[in-house]
Amino acid sequence: MKKFKHAIIGMGVISRNHLIAVKANSKDIELVAVCDTVPENIEKSLNNAGLSGNIARYTDYKVMLYEQKPDIVTIATPSWLHGMMAHDCLENNCNVIVEKPMALNLKEMDAMISKAKEKGLLLITCHQNRYNNSITAIKKALDSDRFGHISHMTAHVRWNRNKNYYDQAGWRGKWKSDGGCLMNQCIHDLDLLCWMLGDIDEVFAYTARQQHPYIEGEDLGLALIKAKSGAYASFEGTVNIYPKNLEETLNIFGEKGTVQVGGESLNRIHEWTFADGLDNLELIKKAVDEVPTNSTGLGHTKLYADVIRSLRTGAPHILDGDEGKKVVELILAMYKSKKTGRAVKLPLDNFEITEMEGTF
């Protein structure tokens, strides 16, 4: 069976998760090339992952695309580069896995989606927490109507990011290149709310910069979300927690069920109660709880396996371009709500993240 030729653009911190996923799926994927503008990043990342061999090294991703002609390209570069690089990869007939956020504006996301559909290629945004055992179990319960009517959901991201974190990369925390904690740290949890609530009707949000005067974006975001189904959600996300990450939690409250999941990256079930009595908390915990090594979790390997499944079978992927767009659109709506002081309806009229410049 053919192996898919794979390449990675961007060999920073998150590349480790992608390299682990490639190794775990090595019967289907061959890493043929990597690219980073800093050669030292390449060697450090490959060595840490125990990879070397005949992997070509590049500092220009366009040269890499021309010479290697990979089947799949992972884009793990700073956020503001995602849209441009994804478009170039799709134009060169490469399926794309792009790190979150998919892009920073609606125009770029629409262009990416259109190009992928035109070329018949996969465009996958890396929201790996959808593949947590705990999240998979919750989504199955939702789809099976075990919760009954959903009253509301809540999500909390109570993390710490200090000055050293922002000093490591000058693009972090800037409106043109990143945004604040909602677009960077909190986006995975907001993606889960989008996935589980269904289409969003409107959102009202407050954002603030409380403890990080050296960044442009917010370090705190609070929002109320109304879904078209009639369900609601509240969200709290911050990087102000002292002295380190405290928790990441998701709660779902229905007429016939209550579930809470938490842990380092939503990998541990804390509460699991349903009126049907089909299972109990301890059995569920034993079956699904995972122990990740960091806040990025363990989902990348399963995401890659699902990409391979889609390529082999033509089956749809749960994180295609349309899905990747939804959470970015929600966050942009939250920013617009902060700027206007009003609830914002979705789908969103064009709103640029750079319109937030000077907010704080």
C-alpha positions in Angstrom: 0.0 0.0 0.0 1.3 3.4 -1.0 2.8 5.6 1.7 1.9 9.3 1.6 4.8 11.7 1.2 4.7 14.2 4.0 6.4 17.5 4.7 6.3 20.0 7.6 6.6 23.7 7.4 7.6 25.2 10.8 9.8 23.4 13.2 9.0 25.2 16.5 7.6 23.9 19.7 4.4 22.4 18.3 6.3 20.4 15.6 7.1 17.8 18.3 3.5 16.7 18.4 3.3 16.4 14.6 6.6 14.4 14.5 5.2 12.0 17.1 2.0 11.6 15.1 4.0 10.9 11.9 6.1 8.3 13.7 3.0 6.6 15.1 1.5 6.5 11.6 4.7 5.6 9.8 3.2 2.6 8.0 1.1 5.1 6.0 3.2 8.3 6.1 6.8 9.0 5.1 8.3 12.2 6.3 10.4 13.4 3.3 11.1 17.0 4.1 10.9 19.7 6.7 11.3 23.5 6.5 12.1 26.3 8.8 13.8 29.6 8.3 16.1 28.8 11.3 18.1 25.6 10.5 18.9 25.1 14.2 15.2 24.6 14.8 15.1 21.8 12.3 17.9 19.8 13.8 16.7 20.3 17.4 13.2 19.1 16.6 14.3 16.1 14.6 16.8 15.0 17.2 14.3 15.4 20.0 11.8 13.2 18.0 14.5 10.6 17.2 14.2 11.3 13.5 16.9 12.0 10.9 17.5 9.6 8.0 16.8 10.8 4.5 14.7 13.8 5.5 15.4 16.8 3.3 16.0 20.1 5.0 14.8 23.5 3.6 14.6 27.1 4.6 12.3 28.0 1.7 9.0 26.2 1.7 8.2 27.0 -2.0 11.4 25.3 -3.1 10.5 22.3 -0.9 7.0 22.1 -2.5 8.6 22.2 -6.0 11.3 19.7 -5.4 9.6 17.2 -3.1 6.0 17.3 -4.3 4.5 16.0 -1.0 1.1 14.5 -0.7 0.5 16.0 2.7 1.9 19.2 4.2 1.6 20.3 7.8 1.8 24.0 8.4 3.0 24.7 12.0 4.2 28.3 11.5 3.1 31.5 13.2 -0.6 32.2 12.9 -0.5 35.1 10.4 1.3 32.8 7.8 -1.3 30.0 7.8 -3.6 31.4 5.1 -0.9 32.3 2.6 1.1 29.1 3.1 -2.0 26.8 2.9 -3.1 28.5 -0.3 0.4 27.8 -1.8 0.4 24.2 -0.7 -3.1 23.6 -2.1 -2.1 25.3 -5.4 0.7 22.7 -5.6 -1.8 19.9 -5.1 -0.9 19.1 -1.5 -3.4 18.1 1.1 -3.0 20.4 4.1 -3.0 20.0 7.9 -2.8 23.5 9.3 -2.2 24.4 13.0 -4.8 26.5 14.7 -6.1 29.1 13.9 -6.9 28.2 10.4 -6.2 31.8 9.4 -6.8 35.2 11.0 -9.5 36.6 8.7 -12.6 35.5 6.8 -11.2 36.4 3.4 -8.2 34.1 3.7 -10.3 31.2 5.2 -12.9 31.5 2.4 -10.0 31.4 -0.2 -8.5 28.3 1.4 -11.8 26.5 1.5 -12.6 27.4 -2.1 -9.1 26.3 -3.3 -9.3 22.9 -1.5 -12.7 22.2 -3.0 -11.6 23.3 -6.4 -8.6 20.9 -6.2 -10.4 18.1 -4.5 -7.9 18.2 -1.6 -8.2 17.9 2.2 -7.8 21.1 4.2 -7.7 20.1 7.9 -7.3 22.4 10.9 -5.5 20.9 13.9 -8.0 20.9 16.7 -6.7 17.7 18.2 -8.8 17.8 21.3 -11.7 16.5 19.3 -9.9 13.2 19.4 -9.5 12.9 23.1 -11.2 9.7 24.4 -13.2 11.9 26.8 -14.5 14.2 24.0 -15.2 11.3 21.7 -17.4 9.7 24.4 -19.2 13.0 25.1 -19.9 13.6 21.4 -21.3 10.1 21.1 -23.6 10.7 24.0 -24.7 14.0 22.4 -25.4 12.4 19.0 -27.3 9.5 20.7 -29.5 12.1 22.5 -28.6 10.8 25.9 -28.6 14.3 27.3 -32.0 15.1 26.0 -32.6 18.9 25.6 -29.4 20.8 26.3 -29.8 23.6 28.7 -26.3 25.0 28.5 -22.6 24.4 28.4 -19.7 26.1 30.2 -16.0 26.1 29.3 -13.0 27.5 31.3 -9.4 27.9 30.3 -7.5 29.1 33.3 -3.9 29.1 32.2 -0.7 31.1 32.7 1.5 32.6 30.1 4.2 34.9 31.4 6.5 37.5 29.8 9.1 34.9 29.0 6.5 33.1 26.8 5.8 36.2 24.8 9.5 37.2 24.6 10.3 33.8 22.9 8.5 34.9 19.7 7.9 38.5 18.7 4.7 37.6 16.8 2.8 36.4 19.9 0.2 38.7 21.3 0.2 41.1 18.3 -3.0 41.8 16.4 -1.6 41.5 12.9 0.1 38.2 13.6 -1.7 36.4 16.5 -4.4 38.1 18.5 -4.8 37.5 22.2 -5.5 34.5 24.4 -8.9 33.8 22.7 -7.3 33.2 19.3 -4.2 31.4 20.6 -4.7 29.5 23.9 -8.5 29.3 24.1 -9.4 28.4 20.6 -9.5 24.6 21.2 -12.2 24.9 23.8 -14.2 27.3 21.7 -13.9 24.8 18.9 -15.5 22.2 21.1 -18.3 24.5 22.0 -18.9 25.1 18.3 -18.8 21.4 17.5 -21.2 20.4 20.4 -23.6 23.4 20.3 -24.1 23.4 16.5 -24.6 26.6 14.6 -24.1 29.8 16.7 -26.8 32.5 16.6 -25.0 35.3 18.5 -22.4 36.1 21.0 -21.7 38.9 23.5 -18.2 39.2 24.9 -16.0 41.2 27.2 -12.2 41.1 26.7 -9.5 42.9 28.7 -5.7 43.1 29.0 -5.2 42.9 32.8 -1.7 41.7 33.5 0.3 41.7 30.2 1.0 45.4 29.3 3.7 44.2 26.8 1.2 42.6 24.4 -1.4 44.1 22.2 -4.1 41.5 22.6 -6.4 40.4 25.4 -5.3 38.2 28.3 -8.9 37.7 29.5 -12.0 36.9 27.6 -15.6 36.3 28.9 -18.5 35.5 26.6 -22.2 34.4 26.5 -23.0 32.3 23.4 -26.5 31.5 22.0 -26.9 28.6 19.6 -29.6 28.3 17.0 -30.8 25.2 18.7 -31.8 27.3 21.7 -28.9 26.0 23.9 -26.5 28.5 25.6 -22.9 28.5 26.7 -20.7 30.6 28.9 -17.0 30.9 28.3 -14.1 32.1 30.4 -10.6 32.1 29.1 -7.4 33.7 30.5 -3.6 33.4 30.7 -3.5 35.4 34.0 -3.6 32.5 36.5 -0.8 32.6 39.0 1.7 30.9 39.1 0.9 28.2 36.4 -1.9 26.6 34.5 -4.8 25.7 36.9 -7.5 24.0 34.8 -9.2 23.4 31.6 -12.8 22.3 32.0 -16.0 21.7 29.9 -19.4 21.1 31.4 -22.6 20.0 29.6 -26.0 20.2 31.3 -29.0 18.5 29.7 -32.4 17.5 30.9 -31.3 13.8 31.3 -27.5 14.1 31.7 -24.6 16.0 33.3 -21.0 15.7 32.3 -17.8 17.4 33.3 -14.4 16.9 31.7 -11.2 18.5 32.9 -7.5 17.8 33.4 -4.5 19.1 31.6 -6.2 19.2 28.2 -9.7 17.9 28.7 -8.6 14.3 29.1 -10.2 13.3 32.4 -13.9 12.8 33.1 -14.9 14.3 36.5 -18.7 13.8 36.3 -20.8 11.4 34.2 -24.5 11.0 35.1 -27.3 10.0 32.8 -31.0 9.2 33.5 -30.7 6.0 31.4 -28.3 4.4 33.9 -26.3 2.7 31.1 -22.9 3.3 32.7 -21.3 4.9 35.8 -18.5 7.3 36.5 -15.8 4.9 37.6 -16.2 2.7 34.5 -16.2 5.6 32.2 -13.1 7.1 33.9 -11.3 3.7 33.5 -12.3 3.5 29.9 -11.5 7.0 28.6 -9.2 8.9 31.0 -5.8 9.7 29.5 -2.6 11.3 31.0 -1.1 13.8 28.5 2.4 15.2 29.1 1.4 18.8 28.3 -1.6 21.0 27.5 -1.5 20.1 23.8 -2.8 16.7 24.6 -2.6 13.4 22.8 -4.9 13.9 19.8 -2.5 14.6 17.0 -1.8 11.0 16.3 -5.5 10.2 16.0 -6.0 13.3 13.8 -3.3 12.1 11.4 -4.8 8.6 11.3 -8.1 10.2 10.4 -6.5 12.2 7.6 -5.1 8.9 6.2 -8.5 7.3 6.5 -10.1 10.1 4.5 -7.4 10.0 1.9 -7.7 6.2 1.5 -11.5 6.1 1.5 -12.7 9.5 0.4 -14.7 9.8 3.6 -15.3 13.3 5.0 -13.1 14.5 7.8 -14.5 16.1 11.0 -12.1 19.0 10.8 -12.4 20.2 7.2 -12.1 23.8 6.1 -15.7 24.7 6.9 -15.3 23.4 10.4 -12.0 25.1 10.9 -13.6 28.4 9.9 -16.4 28.3 12.5 -14.3 28.8 15.6 -12.2 31.6 14.1 -15.5 33.3 13.0 -16.8 33.0 16.5 -13.6 34.6 18.0 -13.8 37.4 15.5 -17.4 37.9 16.5 -16.3 38.1 20.2 -13.7 40.7 19.2 -16.3 42.7 17.4 -18.6 42.5 20.4 -15.9 43.9 22.6 -15.3 46.7 20.1 -18.9 47.6 19.6 -20.3 46.8 23.1 -23.1 44.8 21.5 -24.1 41.2 20.9 -23.0 40.1 17.4 -25.0 37.8 15.1 -23.4 35.0 13.1 -22.6 34.4 10.3 -20.3 37.4 10.7 -20.0 40.2 8.2 -16.4 40.8 7.3 -14.5 41.9 10.4 -10.7 42.2 10.4 -8.7 41.3 13.5 -6.6 44.4 12.9 -9.6 46.5 13.7 -8.8 45.7 17.3 -5.5 47.6 17.1 -5.4 50.2 19.9 -8.2 48.6 21.9 -6.1 48.4 25.1 
